[in-house]
């Protein structure tokens, strides 16, 4: 039984890894189950016991990425010496994670055509939002521990931090900051210092 489960998990991961490459190259709309099967070295029929369609596969790719993000943040912040350092590490680790994985960030942003999400069912979208919230809770918990925030203040501060980090990542990945005479590291350092100063417990 254990061996069968391990084999099944391995086959599933091979399919997901192949799908990640295909989606990164072609996007959700242009990708096909046939193309993913070819990249995985299997038949299309071999995918259907794991995923009913390419949308489910796309959600699996994004879900795996968010799990990795959570593990990355949790491990990094677990080494913090104090609550202030925990906030600094959380923000820098989030930025570093996606900066080193631009394809992963692009896969998530690809869902947005204009101003509304497209391509996934509402249920898949809800599942991914829960995974994202779990990862972002690492940052939110760090902020709350440092500043003694209540639930409402924690939510507001986390939304602001998330919005800033994503905007900075997009500007960095599209090489827009150089034309403005700045760089992402300097901006993140200043933002983090200002945030910690503003939220410093009294």
BALOBA-1460 file (C-alpha; in Angstrom, 3 decimals):
// residues 202
<rec num="1" residu="x" x="0.000" y="0.000" z="0.000"/>
<rec num="2" residu="x" x="2.758" y="2.439" z="0.974"/>
<rec num="3" residu="x" x="4.682" y="1.641" z="-2.194"/>
<rec num="4" residu="x" x="1.609" y="2.187" z="-4.364"/>
<rec num="5" residu="x" x="0.972" y="5.542" z="-2.710"/>
<rec num="6" residu="x" x="4.591" y="6.577" z="-3.258"/>
<rec num="7" residu="x" x="4.440" y="5.594" z="-6.931"/>
<rec num="8" residu="x" x="1.165" y="7.468" z="-7.376"/>
<rec num="9" residu="x" x="2.590" y="10.559" z="-5.672"/>
<rec num="10" residu="x" x="5.672" y="10.428" z="-7.889"/>
<rec num="11" residu="x" x="3.602" y="10.130" z="-11.069"/>
<rec num="12" residu="x" x="1.429" y="13.023" z="-9.969"/>
<rec num="13" residu="x" x="4.464" y="15.190" z="-9.271"/>
<rec num="14" residu="x" x="5.981" y="14.396" z="-12.676"/>
<rec num="15" residu="x" x="2.741" y="15.557" z="-14.312"/>
<rec num="16" residu="x" x="2.593" y="18.734" z="-12.202"/>
<rec num="17" residu="x" x="6.237" y="19.580" z="-12.940"/>
<rec num="18" residu="x" x="5.650" y="19.093" z="-16.661"/>
<rec num="19" residu="x" x="2.524" y="21.232" z="-16.498"/>
<rec num="20" residu="x" x="4.441" y="23.996" z="-14.734"/>
<rec num="21" residu="x" x="6.908" y="24.163" z="-17.617"/>
<rec num="22" residu="x" x="4.175" y="24.134" z="-20.257"/>
<rec num="23" residu="x" x="2.092" y="26.784" z="-18.497"/>
<rec num="24" residu="x" x="5.141" y="29.003" z="-17.958"/>
<rec num="25" residu="x" x="5.922" y="28.837" z="-21.662"/>
<rec num="26" residu="x" x="2.427" y="28.967" z="-23.159"/>
<rec num="27" residu="x" x="0.012" y="30.237" z="-20.518"/>
<rec num="28" residu="x" x="-3.218" y="28.569" z="-19.479"/>
<rec num="29" residu="x" x="-5.250" y="29.239" z="-22.605"/>
<rec num="30" residu="x" x="-2.725" y="27.957" z="-25.155"/>
<rec num="31" residu="x" x="-1.639" y="24.936" z="-23.123"/>
<rec num="32" residu="x" x="-3.281" y="21.586" z="-23.785"/>
<rec num="33" residu="x" x="-3.523" y="18.297" z="-21.954"/>
<rec num="34" residu="x" x="-1.829" y="16.663" z="-24.941"/>
<rec num="35" residu="x" x="1.123" y="19.037" z="-24.689"/>
<rec num="36" residu="x" x="1.410" y="18.478" z="-20.955"/>
<rec num="37" residu="x" x="1.295" y="14.709" z="-21.441"/>
<rec num="38" residu="x" x="4.088" y="14.950" z="-24.007"/>
<rec num="39" residu="x" x="6.217" y="16.993" z="-21.601"/>
<rec num="40" residu="x" x="5.552" y="14.463" z="-18.840"/>
<rec num="41" residu="x" x="6.409" y="11.521" z="-21.099"/>
<rec num="42" residu="x" x="3.021" y="9.884" z="-20.738"/>
<rec num="43" residu="x" x="-0.286" y="9.588" z="-22.567"/>
<rec num="44" residu="x" x="-3.125" y="12.029" z="-22.075"/>
<rec num="45" residu="x" x="-5.162" y="9.230" z="-20.539"/>
<rec num="46" residu="x" x="-2.525" y="8.767" z="-17.837"/>
<rec num="47" residu="x" x="-3.217" y="12.286" z="-16.538"/>
<rec num="48" residu="x" x="-6.988" y="11.932" z="-16.014"/>
<rec num="49" residu="x" x="-6.816" y="9.702" z="-12.908"/>
<rec num="50" residu="x" x="-5.095" y="12.666" z="-11.225"/>
<rec num="51" residu="x" x="-6.614" y="15.726" z="-12.891"/>
<rec num="52" residu="x" x="-9.878" y="16.123" z="-14.790"/>
<rec num="53" residu="x" x="-8.741" y="19.083" z="-16.891"/>
<rec num="54" residu="x" x="-5.946" y="21.591" z="-17.367"/>
<rec num="55" residu="x" x="-7.602" y="24.038" z="-14.963"/>
<rec num="56" residu="x" x="-7.213" y="21.541" z="-12.123"/>
<rec num="57" residu="x" x="-3.611" y="21.035" z="-13.187"/>
<rec num="58" residu="x" x="-3.021" y="24.775" z="-13.209"/>
<rec num="59" residu="x" x="-4.466" y="25.035" z="-9.705"/>
<rec num="60" residu="x" x="-2.172" y="22.194" z="-8.575"/>
<rec num="61" residu="x" x="0.861" y="24.039" z="-9.946"/>
<rec num="62" residu="x" x="-0.122" y="27.224" z="-8.113"/>
<rec num="63" residu="x" x="-0.960" y="25.294" z="-4.941"/>
<rec num="64" residu="x" x="2.435" y="23.598" z="-4.889"/>
<rec num="65" residu="x" x="4.097" y="26.988" z="-5.307"/>
<rec num="66" residu="x" x="2.149" y="28.470" z="-2.388"/>
<rec num="67" residu="x" x="3.063" y="25.497" z="-0.214"/>
<rec num="68" residu="x" x="6.725" y="26.093" z="-1.045"/>
<rec num="69" residu="x" x="6.303" y="29.785" z="-0.246"/>
<rec num="70" residu="x" x="4.803" y="28.971" z="3.155"/>
<rec num="71" residu="x" x="7.617" y="26.543" z="3.983"/>
<rec num="72" residu="x" x="10.215" y="29.087" z="2.839"/>
<rec num="73" residu="x" x="8.763" y="31.848" z="5.036"/>
<rec num="74" residu="x" x="8.194" y="29.618" z="8.054"/>
<rec num="75" residu="x" x="11.739" y="28.257" z="7.945"/>
<rec num="76" residu="x" x="13.331" y="31.677" z="7.457"/>
<rec num="77" residu="x" x="11.387" y="33.443" z="10.211"/>
<rec num="78" residu="x" x="11.920" y="30.548" z="12.598"/>
<rec num="79" residu="x" x="15.562" y="31.616" z="12.861"/>
<rec num="80" residu="x" x="14.773" y="35.200" z="13.915"/>
<rec num="81" residu="x" x="16.357" y="36.395" z="17.149"/>
<rec num="82" residu="x" x="13.471" y="38.686" z="18.093"/>
<rec num="83" residu="x" x="10.130" y="40.042" z="16.831"/>
<rec num="84" residu="x" x="11.703" y="42.962" z="14.978"/>
<rec num="85" residu="x" x="14.081" y="40.712" z="13.088"/>
<rec num="86" residu="x" x="11.196" y="38.348" z="12.383"/>
<rec num="87" residu="x" x="9.375" y="41.113" z="10.477"/>
<rec num="88" residu="x" x="12.516" y="42.029" z="8.531"/>
<rec num="89" residu="x" x="13.181" y="38.420" z="7.575"/>
<rec num="90" residu="x" x="9.546" y="37.790" z="6.629"/>
<rec num="91" residu="x" x="9.418" y="40.685" z="4.159"/>
<rec num="92" residu="x" x="12.819" y="40.011" z="2.640"/>
<rec num="93" residu="x" x="12.142" y="36.283" z="2.369"/>
<rec num="94" residu="x" x="8.849" y="36.845" z="0.557"/>
<rec num="95" residu="x" x="10.517" y="39.200" z="-1.903"/>
<rec num="96" residu="x" x="13.516" y="36.904" z="-2.403"/>
<rec num="97" residu="x" x="11.298" y="33.868" z="-2.978"/>
<rec num="98" residu="x" x="9.438" y="35.349" z="-5.929"/>
<rec num="99" residu="x" x="12.393" y="37.292" z="-7.246"/>
<rec num="100" residu="x" x="14.258" y="34.020" z="-7.681"/>
<rec num="101" residu="x" x="11.173" y="32.403" z="-9.240"/>
<rec num="102" residu="x" x="9.775" y="34.920" z="-11.745"/>
<rec num="103" residu="x" x="7.969" y="32.182" z="-13.679"/>
<rec num="104" residu="x" x="6.094" y="31.191" z="-10.540"/>
<rec num="105" residu="x" x="4.953" y="34.751" z="-9.958"/>
<rec num="106" residu="x" x="3.947" y="35.091" z="-13.603"/>
<rec num="107" residu="x" x="1.843" y="31.933" z="-13.378"/>
<rec num="108" residu="x" x="-0.166" y="33.448" z="-10.542"/>
<rec num="109" residu="x" x="-0.542" y="36.839" z="-12.192"/>
<rec num="110" residu="x" x="-1.544" y="35.206" z="-15.488"/>
<rec num="111" residu="x" x="-4.936" y="34.485" z="-13.976"/>
<rec num="112" residu="x" x="-5.749" y="38.184" z="-14.134"/>
<rec num="113" residu="x" x="-6.915" y="39.456" z="-17.484"/>
<rec num="114" residu="x" x="-7.716" y="43.100" z="-16.948"/>
<rec num="115" residu="x" x="-9.085" y="43.429" z="-13.411"/>
<rec num="116" residu="x" x="-10.850" y="40.140" z="-12.817"/>
<rec num="117" residu="x" x="-9.625" y="36.571" z="-12.366"/>
<rec num="118" residu="x" x="-10.186" y="34.131" z="-15.197"/>
<rec num="119" residu="x" x="-9.462" y="30.498" z="-15.928"/>
<rec num="120" residu="x" x="-10.304" y="28.769" z="-12.644"/>
<rec num="121" residu="x" x="-13.591" y="27.750" z="-11.080"/>
<rec num="122" residu="x" x="-14.717" y="29.657" z="-7.968"/>
<rec num="123" residu="x" x="-13.933" y="26.619" z="-5.803"/>
<rec num="124" residu="x" x="-10.385" y="26.299" z="-7.118"/>
<rec num="125" residu="x" x="-9.933" y="30.031" z="-6.659"/>
<rec num="126" residu="x" x="-11.111" y="29.754" z="-3.034"/>
<rec num="127" residu="x" x="-8.681" y="26.921" z="-2.348"/>
<rec num="128" residu="x" x="-5.780" y="28.913" z="-3.718"/>
<rec num="129" residu="x" x="-6.801" y="31.972" z="-1.723"/>
<rec num="130" residu="x" x="-6.733" y="29.846" z="1.430"/>
<rec num="131" residu="x" x="-3.237" y="28.641" z="0.565"/>
<rec num="132" residu="x" x="-2.088" y="32.208" z="-0.067"/>
<rec num="133" residu="x" x="-3.610" y="33.336" z="3.240"/>
<rec num="134" residu="x" x="-1.747" y="30.567" z="5.042"/>
<rec num="135" residu="x" x="1.564" y="31.767" z="3.620"/>
<rec num="136" residu="x" x="0.804" y="35.429" z="4.299"/>
<rec num="137" residu="x" x="-0.145" y="34.591" z="7.874"/>
<rec num="138" residu="x" x="3.567" y="34.117" z="8.537"/>
<rec num="139" residu="x" x="4.052" y="37.805" z="7.757"/>
<rec num="140" residu="x" x="0.859" y="38.823" z="9.544"/>
<rec num="141" residu="x" x="1.837" y="36.941" z="12.690"/>
<rec num="142" residu="x" x="5.257" y="38.585" z="12.638"/>
<rec num="143" residu="x" x="3.691" y="42.039" z="12.363"/>
<rec num="144" residu="x" x="1.209" y="41.319" z="15.158"/>
<rec num="145" residu="x" x="3.892" y="39.964" z="17.484"/>
<rec num="146" residu="x" x="6.122" y="42.987" z="16.909"/>
<rec num="147" residu="x" x="3.499" y="45.722" z="17.199"/>
<rec num="148" residu="x" x="0.837" y="44.074" z="19.386"/>
<rec num="149" residu="x" x="-1.839" y="44.444" z="16.692"/>
<rec num="150" residu="x" x="-5.436" y="43.362" z="17.114"/>
<rec num="151" residu="x" x="-7.129" y="41.332" z="14.374"/>
<rec num="152" residu="x" x="-8.414" y="44.311" z="12.377"/>
<rec num="153" residu="x" x="-5.120" y="46.216" z="12.511"/>
<rec num="154" residu="x" x="-3.200" y="43.052" z="11.622"/>
<rec num="155" residu="x" x="-5.386" y="42.500" z="8.558"/>
<rec num="156" residu="x" x="-4.965" y="46.085" z="7.374"/>
<rec num="157" residu="x" x="-1.193" y="46.117" z="7.843"/>
<rec num="158" residu="x" x="-0.816" y="42.757" z="6.123"/>
<rec num="159" residu="x" x="-2.838" y="43.945" z="3.120"/>
<rec num="160" residu="x" x="-0.633" y="47.011" z="2.817"/>
<rec num="161" residu="x" x="2.570" y="44.981" z="3.065"/>
<rec num="162" residu="x" x="1.329" y="42.434" z="0.529"/>
<rec num="163" residu="x" x="0.323" y="45.171" z="-1.917"/>
<rec num="164" residu="x" x="3.700" y="46.871" z="-1.603"/>
<rec num="165" residu="x" x="5.679" y="43.668" z="-2.039"/>
<rec num="166" residu="x" x="3.739" y="42.583" z="-5.113"/>
<rec num="167" residu="x" x="4.047" y="46.030" z="-6.687"/>
<rec num="168" residu="x" x="7.775" y="46.059" z="-6.004"/>
<rec num="169" residu="x" x="8.189" y="42.576" z="-7.467"/>
<rec num="170" residu="x" x="6.339" y="43.516" z="-10.644"/>
<rec num="171" residu="x" x="8.420" y="46.665" z="-11.086"/>
<rec num="172" residu="x" x="11.604" y="44.713" z="-10.407"/>
<rec num="173" residu="x" x="10.787" y="41.814" z="-12.726"/>
<rec num="174" residu="x" x="9.834" y="44.195" z="-15.544"/>
<rec num="175" residu="x" x="13.041" y="46.229" z="-15.013"/>
<rec num="176" residu="x" x="11.186" y="49.492" z="-14.456"/>
<rec num="177" residu="x" x="13.057" y="50.655" z="-11.367"/>
<rec num="178" residu="x" x="16.346" y="51.376" z="-13.116"/>
<rec num="179" residu="x" x="14.762" y="54.025" z="-15.299"/>
<rec num="180" residu="x" x="13.586" y="55.742" z="-12.110"/>
<rec num="181" residu="x" x="17.051" y="55.741" z="-10.604"/>
<rec num="182" residu="x" x="16.334" y="53.208" z="-7.875"/>
<rec num="183" residu="x" x="16.623" y="49.519" z="-7.119"/>
<rec num="184" residu="x" x="14.441" y="46.996" z="-5.372"/>
<rec num="185" residu="x" x="16.801" y="46.234" z="-2.486"/>
<rec num="186" residu="x" x="17.102" y="49.871" z="-1.458"/>
<rec num="187" residu="x" x="13.359" y="50.402" z="-1.712"/>
<rec num="188" residu="x" x="12.571" y="47.296" z="0.322"/>
<rec num="189" residu="x" x="15.089" y="48.258" z="3.005"/>
<rec num="190" residu="x" x="13.604" y="51.730" z="3.322"/>
<rec num="191" residu="x" x="10.032" y="50.454" z="3.310"/>
<rec num="192" residu="x" x="10.832" y="47.908" z="6.007"/>
<rec num="193" residu="x" x="12.616" y="50.480" z="8.178"/>
<rec num="194" residu="x" x="9.711" y="52.916" z="7.845"/>
<rec num="195" residu="x" x="7.207" y="50.162" z="8.638"/>
<rec num="196" residu="x" x="9.082" y="49.073" z="11.757"/>
<rec num="197" residu="x" x="9.436" y="52.664" z="12.915"/>
<rec num="198" residu="x" x="5.732" y="53.340" z="12.443"/>
<rec num="199" residu="x" x="4.644" y="50.143" z="14.191"/>
<rec num="200" residu="x" x="7.242" y="50.279" z="16.969"/>
<rec num="201" residu="x" x="5.631" y="49.448" z="20.300"/>
<rec num="202" residu="x" x="5.568" y="52.317" z="22.761"/>
